[in-house]
Amino acid sequence: MTILDRIVEKKLTEVAQRKATIPAQSLEKLPTIQRTVNSARAAIQAAGSTGIIAEFKRKSPSKGVINDSVDVIATTQGYVKAGAACLSVLTDEPFFGGKPDDLIKARAANPTTPVLRKDFIVDPYQLLEAKAWGADLVLLIAACLTPDQVKVLGMEAKRLGLEVLLEVHDEEELDQCLAIEELPQIVDLIGVNNRSLKTFVTSVETSLRLADRIPSAFVKVAESGLSSATTIQVLRDAGFEGFLIGEAFMKTSAPAEALAALVADSLMQTSS
Ligand SMILES: O=P(O)(O)OC[C@@H](O)[C@@H](O)c1c[nH]c2ccccc12
């Protein structure tokens, strides 16, 4: 059993409990369901955007506790001030130490920045939750979904007006998703996760290998294991516009300052 299998098993139980506590019909009635989202696609593609999707992540199955002392509001506001194009907030509690309230707080504190609900989405109910909590976009992880589920969840996300980041790890997952005829209508960004779910080893080569296979209709996002301006430039040259970064910032006592330093490094690279 892989870690992903364990996470999904737990997630299905969690979703069943949540549905029993707050029925979907109640979520549908919340005013946030009608809200127009901040576009991550637009924010990442805006002229001069850093493309950085800065993540708030307290712990992970691969690293254990990364940071359990920083505050979600101060950190996400600091990220935005330092140049983050988007925010990513973990809402999975058992494995990543996140919670819905982190997302709700990050949303309220950063009204004009796109916020990603980072979780393991296996049921349309979680999309309703994401919209109700104020998320602008959601992650769909190909490794834990069938192409049919990607389609159903993508369509529901679009009904709710959410943007979708589809995550793949290899050629097989990517090709299976690209075979979904409606994909350009239901997915906005395709992310390549550099972290192997089996070994937890991150290799930026994964993103570089898959870059040309991703059609230009999608914003390309490189995910995980990123920390240097040099690597970001290499990825940019390969066609990536978005960079999902968590640990490199969160492992420091001042995550926003770490982001600011990376942005300063990147600017120096482009001007030299
Ligand atoms: O902390 P890193 O190595 O910068 O990685 C961030 C992000 O890519 C990673 O947290 C992530 C990518 N896909 C996920 C899916 C679920 C949970 C977490 C993730």
The ligand as a MOL file (V3000), in Angstrom:
LIG
                    3D

  0  0  0     0  0            999 V3000
M  V30 BEGIN CTAB
M  V30 COUNTS 19 20 0 0 0
M  V30 BEGIN ATOM
M  V30 1 O 7.2820 21.4900 -0.4020 0
M  V30 2 P 7.6920 21.3970 -1.8190 0
M  V30 3 O 8.7080 20.3280 -2.0900 0
M  V30 4 O 8.1230 22.7440 -2.3590 0
M  V30 5 O 6.3870 20.9640 -2.6390 0
M  V30 6 C 5.2240 21.7780 -2.6800 0
M  V30 7 C 4.0650 21.0140 -3.3390 0
M  V30 8 O 4.4230 20.7480 -4.6540 0
M  V30 9 C 3.7570 19.7210 -2.5870 0
M  V30 10 O 3.3670 20.0650 -1.2960 0
M  V30 11 C 2.6630 18.9070 -3.2400 0
M  V30 12 C 2.5120 18.7040 -4.5650 0
M  V30 13 N 1.4210 17.9290 -4.8100 0
M  V30 14 C 0.8590 17.6090 -3.6450 0
M  V30 15 C -0.3020 16.8880 -3.3720 0
M  V30 16 C -0.7020 16.7630 -2.0840 0
M  V30 17 C 0.0380 17.3210 -1.0420 0
M  V30 18 C 1.1760 18.0530 -1.2900 0
M  V30 19 C 1.5920 18.2090 -2.5920 0
M  V30 END ATOM
M  V30 BEGIN BOND
M  V30 1 2 1 2
M  V30 2 1 2 3
M  V30 3 1 2 4
M  V30 4 1 2 5
M  V30 5 1 5 6
M  V30 6 1 6 7
M  V30 7 1 7 8
M  V30 8 1 7 9
M  V30 9 1 9 10
M  V30 10 1 9 11
M  V30 11 2 11 12
M  V30 12 1 11 19
M  V30 13 1 12 13
M  V30 14 1 13 14
M  V30 15 1 14 15
M  V30 16 2 14 19
M  V30 17 2 15 16
M  V30 18 1 16 17
M  V30 19 2 17 18
M  V30 20 1 18 19
M  V30 END BOND
M  V30 END CTAB
M  END
